Amino acid sequence: MYEVILLAVALQKWERYSAHALAARDVAVALAKGAGRRLHVLSVYDYEFATPSSGFSPELAARLREEQMQRTDSLMRQKLDEFVAPLKAAGLEVNALLRVGSPRNLIVQTATHLNADVLVIGSHSKRGLFDITLGGTAQYVSRHAPCTVVLVTPKRKA
């Protein structure tokens, strides 16, 4: 049985949760219910700087970047807290984790660090040239994670 469950979700680019994130959450909850298993929910994001640094003093540019980073951190914490709130309300023990950087590497590192038994992740099927050449994050994680990986694709609407 799976004792340590890691759910990896992309929340940064979404105003509302993607169908993939919601479907993956449903699968992770089904695995975690009963027996007091701990569910870790990980979201990895990066900083996107909207303010150009040219034309500003180095000090002002650094301060603007720092403010944008703090806003992004706060927004991501809020998104993750809202995403896991229904799980906590249902009585599940949830450990919410945020990391900044490359999702591919950080998901695998987190699974290794937690000694996860299973990792649940939504699988997008973009089929773009970039995805075909390099593979998507979910496919990368499925090949490199130190545990069982469950790739979740939501049901198609009829």
Backbone bond lengths (Angstrom), bond angles and torsions (degrees), N, CA, C in turn:
res aa  C-N    CA-C-N  psi(-1)  N-CA   C-N-CA  omega(-1)  CA-C   N-CA-C  phi
1 M - - - 1.451 - - 1.521 109.10 -
2 Y 1.299 115.74 154.93 1.457 121.31 -178.88 1.525 110.55 -86.80
3 E 1.311 116.60 118.38 1.459 121.31 179.79 1.530 111.46 -95.40
4 V 1.341 116.96 -41.34 1.461 121.48 -179.05 1.527 107.81 -111.87
5 I 1.332 114.79 114.09 1.459 121.23 -175.98 1.524 108.38 -114.22
6 L 1.326 115.80 129.26 1.461 121.91 177.11 1.522 108.50 -115.71
7 L 1.307 116.16 124.48 1.461 122.87 174.65 1.516 107.10 -108.56
8 A 1.331 117.51 121.39 1.465 122.26 178.08 1.523 108.46 -106.52
9 V 1.326 116.12 124.52 1.469 120.71 -178.15 1.522 110.60 -132.68
10 A 1.324 115.03 142.90 1.464 121.68 174.72 1.523 107.77 -94.38
11 L 1.317 116.89 117.65 1.461 121.16 -178.39 1.523 113.24 -117.66
12 Q 1.328 118.16 -17.00 1.459 120.92 -171.12 1.521 113.29 -62.53
13 K 1.296 119.17 -44.77 1.464 122.04 -172.96 1.516 113.24 -84.56
14 W 1.310 117.62 -0.90 1.459 120.40 -172.24 1.517 111.74 -109.45
15 E 1.331 115.73 127.73 1.460 121.01 171.83 1.527 107.77 -71.96
16 R 1.323 116.35 -43.77 1.460 124.96 172.61 1.522 106.24 -115.46
17 Y 1.297 116.78 159.30 1.464 119.48 -178.05 1.517 110.35 -66.75
18 S 1.317 115.26 142.49 1.458 119.64 177.51 1.525 109.57 -72.54
19 A 1.329 115.57 157.57 1.464 120.43 176.73 1.526 109.99 -59.93
20 H 1.331 116.96 -33.17 1.470 121.20 179.33 1.528 111.12 -66.22
21 A 1.338 116.66 -42.95 1.468 120.34 179.40 1.520 110.64 -64.88
22 L 1.318 117.13 -41.64 1.466 120.27 -179.39 1.529 111.50 -68.04
23 A 1.332 117.19 -40.68 1.463 120.23 178.78 1.528 110.53 -65.80
24 A 1.341 117.06 -41.43 1.466 120.74 178.21 1.525 110.27 -64.29
25 R 1.337 116.88 -39.26 1.469 120.27 178.07 1.525 110.43 -61.98
26 D 1.329 117.28 -42.04 1.467 120.92 179.27 1.531 111.05 -60.70
27 V 1.320 116.88 -42.60 1.467 120.97 -179.82 1.529 110.02 -66.50
28 A 1.323 117.34 -44.06 1.466 120.78 179.99 1.534 110.83 -62.61
29 V 1.320 116.68 -40.02 1.468 120.45 178.54 1.523 109.96 -63.61
30 A 1.327 116.95 -43.10 1.463 120.24 179.41 1.533 110.51 -60.46
31 L 1.320 117.33 -38.53 1.464 120.91 178.42 1.530 111.87 -70.81
32 A 1.329 116.45 -34.24 1.461 120.61 -174.04 1.523 113.74 -84.34
33 K 1.319 118.11 -20.98 1.470 120.07 -175.96 1.517 111.04 -63.32
34 G 1.301 114.88 139.48 1.460 120.63 178.87 1.510 111.96 82.78
35 A 1.266 115.80 157.96 1.477 124.52 173.89 1.523 113.72 57.93
36 G 1.318 118.57 14.90 1.459 121.50 174.16 1.506 115.51 60.33
37 R 1.313 117.81 31.42 1.462 120.41 179.16 1.521 110.06 -67.98
38 R 1.317 116.23 147.64 1.458 121.05 -179.81 1.519 109.48 -94.57
39 L 1.318 114.57 132.22 1.456 121.70 178.84 1.522 108.70 -108.89
40 H 1.315 116.28 121.74 1.458 122.66 175.44 1.525 106.68 -101.21
41 V 1.323 116.67 130.65 1.454 121.37 179.01 1.520 107.58 -117.37
42 L 1.325 115.62 119.50 1.462 122.86 -175.28 1.514 110.37 -114.17
43 S 1.328 115.58 133.18 1.458 120.68 169.78 1.524 107.51 -128.58
44 V 1.314 115.52 129.52 1.460 122.15 -179.65 1.529 107.36 -109.42
45 Y 1.311 115.13 135.97 1.462 119.70 -179.39 1.517 109.95 -141.32
46 D 1.315 114.95 174.97 1.455 120.44 178.71 1.517 108.67 -136.90
47 Y 1.303 116.54 166.37 1.456 121.24 178.76 1.524 109.13 -91.19
48 E 1.311 115.16 134.23 1.455 121.75 176.70 1.518 106.70 -118.41
49 F 1.312 116.62 111.17 1.457 120.65 -175.68 1.523 110.40 -89.38
50 A 1.338 114.68 119.83 1.459 120.87 -178.52 1.523 111.92 -91.87
51 T 1.321 117.24 -20.79 1.451 120.94 -176.95 1.528 109.59 -92.55
52 P 1.326 117.36 121.26 1.470 118.31 177.12 1.525 109.73 -67.49
53 S 1.306 115.94 142.92 1.460 119.68 -177.87 1.523 111.95 -87.41
54 S 1.347 117.59 -14.49 1.465 118.97 -179.69 1.528 109.41 -72.91
55 G 1.311 115.67 142.60 1.456 120.91 -179.50 1.518 113.14 90.36
56 F 1.311 118.36 -8.35 1.457 122.40 178.59 1.526 108.74 -109.69
57 S 1.313 114.59 152.62 1.464 118.17 173.35 1.525 107.62 -65.49
58 P 1.320 117.80 154.66 1.467 119.66 178.69 1.529 112.41 -56.40
59 E 1.326 117.13 -36.78 1.461 120.90 -179.51 1.531 111.05 -66.36
60 L 1.340 116.42 -44.95 1.460 120.61 -179.59 1.529 110.66 -67.45
61 A 1.329 116.38 -41.59 1.466 119.98 178.11 1.529 110.35 -60.97
62 A 1.335 117.22 -42.25 1.464 121.17 179.19 1.524 110.52 -64.81
63 R 1.334 117.13 -40.96 1.459 120.81 179.59 1.534 110.91 -65.59
64 L 1.335 117.53 -41.37 1.468 120.99 177.97 1.532 111.24 -63.69
65 R 1.334 116.48 -42.28 1.477 120.52 177.10 1.520 110.71 -61.81
66 E 1.323 116.58 -43.55 1.472 121.08 179.86 1.522 111.09 -62.44
67 E 1.331 117.28 -41.30 1.469 120.81 177.80 1.524 111.08 -64.34
68 Q 1.329 116.81 -41.43 1.467 120.06 178.05 1.527 110.66 -64.98
69 M 1.323 117.27 -39.23 1.462 120.92 178.29 1.525 110.19 -63.56
70 Q 1.329 117.38 -43.33 1.461 120.75 179.27 1.525 111.11 -63.90
71 R 1.342 117.25 -40.62 1.474 120.40 177.70 1.526 110.67 -63.93
72 T 1.326 116.14 -42.73 1.463 120.20 179.18 1.523 110.24 -63.93
73 D 1.326 117.62 -45.07 1.466 121.29 178.33 1.527 110.55 -57.64
74 S 1.323 116.18 -45.75 1.462 121.20 -178.84 1.533 111.08 -64.66
75 L 1.315 116.64 -44.45 1.465 120.67 178.76 1.526 111.34 -62.70
76 M 1.320 117.66 -42.14 1.464 120.64 -179.70 1.522 111.25 -67.98
77 R 1.316 118.13 -37.76 1.465 121.34 176.75 1.530 109.07 -62.04
78 Q 1.336 116.33 -43.58 1.465 120.82 179.12 1.533 110.83 -63.15
79 K 1.334 117.08 -45.54 1.469 120.54 179.70 1.524 111.19 -60.89
80 L 1.331 116.38 -43.78 1.462 119.31 -178.90 1.526 110.92 -68.51
81 D 1.321 117.25 -41.81 1.466 120.15 178.03 1.528 110.96 -59.76
82 E 1.327 117.08 -42.11 1.467 120.88 178.72 1.531 110.95 -67.23
83 F 1.329 117.21 -36.04 1.460 121.54 -179.51 1.525 111.82 -66.35
84 V 1.339 116.75 -37.90 1.470 120.01 -177.52 1.527 113.01 -91.13
85 A 1.329 118.24 -11.69 1.469 121.07 -177.22 1.530 113.08 -53.72
86 P 1.345 119.95 -44.83 1.465 118.89 179.02 1.536 112.63 -63.60
87 L 1.312 117.03 -29.39 1.464 120.94 -179.87 1.529 109.79 -70.91
88 K 1.318 115.58 -44.17 1.465 119.94 178.07 1.527 110.41 -65.61
89 A 1.335 116.29 -39.43 1.470 120.60 178.92 1.525 111.04 -63.20
90 A 1.338 116.51 -28.63 1.461 121.23 178.73 1.529 111.77 -82.75
91 G 1.335 117.02 1.29 1.458 120.56 176.07 1.510 115.49 92.77
92 L 1.333 118.13 6.84 1.460 119.99 178.40 1.526 110.64 -80.50
93 E 1.313 115.81 144.28 1.457 120.77 174.29 1.523 106.71 -84.83
94 V 1.326 116.05 115.70 1.463 121.84 -173.62 1.520 109.81 -123.29
95 N 1.323 115.27 133.07 1.453 122.29 174.42 1.525 106.90 -111.44
96 A 1.333 117.33 107.92 1.463 122.01 -178.55 1.531 109.70 -87.61
97 L 1.336 115.66 128.70 1.459 121.65 -176.41 1.526 110.34 -125.53
98 L 1.310 116.52 132.25 1.461 122.20 173.41 1.518 108.72 -117.91
99 R 1.319 116.03 137.03 1.455 121.16 176.94 1.526 108.03 -135.56
100 V 1.320 116.16 149.11 1.454 122.66 178.33 1.521 108.03 -110.08
101 G 1.341 116.06 127.88 1.456 119.92 176.65 1.510 112.65 142.48
102 S 1.304 115.77 -150.32 1.462 123.55 -177.23 1.528 110.17 -79.32
103 P 1.335 118.24 116.76 1.466 119.57 -179.08 1.528 112.99 -56.84
104 R 1.316 116.90 -43.39 1.475 119.78 -177.47 1.517 111.24 -53.75
105 N 1.314 115.76 -53.09 1.466 119.89 -175.79 1.523 112.06 -72.10
106 L 1.321 116.92 -42.63 1.466 119.61 -175.46 1.524 112.69 -69.77
107 I 1.313 118.27 -32.67 1.468 119.72 176.60 1.526 109.84 -65.55
108 V 1.317 116.74 -46.35 1.468 120.67 178.91 1.525 110.63 -63.92
109 Q 1.334 117.82 -43.52 1.465 121.14 178.79 1.525 111.47 -62.11
110 T 1.328 116.69 -41.19 1.463 120.24 -179.48 1.523 110.97 -66.89
111 A 1.324 116.82 -41.85 1.467 120.51 177.13 1.528 110.23 -60.24
112 T 1.317 116.61 -40.48 1.462 121.43 178.75 1.534 110.19 -66.37
113 H 1.319 116.60 -48.31 1.473 121.77 -178.28 1.530 111.67 -60.91
114 L 1.326 117.07 -40.62 1.470 120.85 -178.90 1.523 112.51 -79.63
115 N 1.341 115.52 -9.78 1.462 120.77 -172.90 1.537 109.40 55.79
116 A 1.340 114.37 47.48 1.466 121.43 -176.77 1.527 110.67 -62.88
117 D 1.321 114.68 141.90 1.458 120.92 173.87 1.519 110.90 -86.23
118 V 1.337 115.32 -32.48 1.466 120.64 -179.64 1.519 108.86 -147.70
119 L 1.316 115.02 143.20 1.453 122.55 177.10 1.519 107.34 -121.29
120 V 1.323 117.02 127.40 1.463 122.36 -179.78 1.520 107.59 -110.53
121 I 1.336 115.60 129.96 1.461 120.30 -177.90 1.524 109.13 -146.75
122 G 1.326 115.84 141.79 1.461 120.51 175.65 1.513 109.86 -72.98
123 S 1.315 116.06 140.83 1.459 121.31 -178.37 1.516 109.60 -112.87
124 H 1.318 116.36 112.61 1.459 121.46 175.50 1.514 108.23 -87.08
125 S 1.276 117.00 143.79 1.459 121.11 178.26 1.526 107.91 -116.62
126 K 1.327 115.88 77.47 1.461 120.59 -174.71 1.522 112.04 -78.34
127 R 1.300 116.03 -37.50 1.456 122.58 178.76 1.527 114.31 59.55
128 G 1.311 116.84 27.48 1.454 120.23 173.87 1.520 109.17 -81.15
129 L 1.310 116.73 166.12 1.462 121.26 -178.79 1.526 110.59 -58.34
130 F 1.335 117.12 -41.90 1.459 120.86 179.50 1.524 110.51 -61.01
131 D 1.344 117.18 -45.00 1.464 120.85 -179.92 1.519 111.62 -66.23
132 I 1.315 117.00 -39.60 1.461 120.18 -179.85 1.524 110.07 -66.26
133 T 1.342 116.49 -42.03 1.461 120.73 -178.07 1.526 112.03 -69.59
134 L 1.324 116.79 -49.54 1.454 120.13 -173.91 1.522 114.05 -101.33
135 G 1.311 117.03 -18.04 1.455 120.01 -175.31 1.512 110.04 82.79
136 G 1.325 117.49 147.23 1.457 121.39 179.54 1.512 110.96 -78.03
137 T 1.317 114.86 172.59 1.462 120.65 179.56 1.518 111.15 -58.24
138 A 1.336 117.05 -45.75 1.467 119.94 -178.23 1.528 111.07 -61.60
139 Q 1.322 116.68 -41.55 1.462 118.99 179.74 1.527 111.26 -66.94
140 Y 1.328 116.73 -40.01 1.464 120.38 177.07 1.531 110.05 -60.45
141 V 1.331 115.26 -48.62 1.467 120.54 -178.55 1.529 110.14 -60.81
142 S 1.328 117.11 -40.93 1.469 119.83 -178.46 1.523 111.72 -63.50
143 R 1.326 116.94 -28.13 1.464 120.27 179.76 1.532 113.19 -86.15
144 H 1.348 117.43 -22.84 1.456 119.72 -172.05 1.533 115.39 -115.43
145 A 1.304 118.22 -12.07 1.468 120.18 -178.07 1.531 110.77 -69.05
146 P 1.332 116.75 147.27 1.456 121.22 -177.85 1.535 112.84 -85.90
147 C 1.322 117.38 18.60 1.461 120.55 -174.95 1.528 109.40 -147.45
148 T 1.308 115.48 178.26 1.452 120.87 174.29 1.525 108.84 -63.90
149 V 1.329 116.90 136.74 1.462 121.69 178.90 1.519 107.93 -119.63
150 V 1.341 115.19 129.18 1.452 121.46 176.56 1.528 107.30 -108.16
151 L 1.335 116.28 112.98 1.459 122.00 177.11 1.519 107.83 -90.77
152 V 1.327 116.22 125.09 1.465 120.73 -174.20 1.522 109.35 -114.44
153 T 1.321 114.96 128.62 1.454 122.07 172.79 1.520 107.15 -119.77
154 P 1.330 118.24 129.04 1.461 119.60 -178.26 1.529 111.49 -65.97
155 K 1.328 114.71 156.53 1.464 119.68 176.23 1.521 109.09 -62.08
156 R 1.317 114.84 142.63 1.462 119.81 175.37 1.514 108.86 -79.07
157 K 1.312 114.54 141.14 1.459 118.52 178.09 1.521 108.51 -81.61
158 A 1.318 114.68 138.49 1.469 120.19 -177.22 1.498 112.02 -72.52
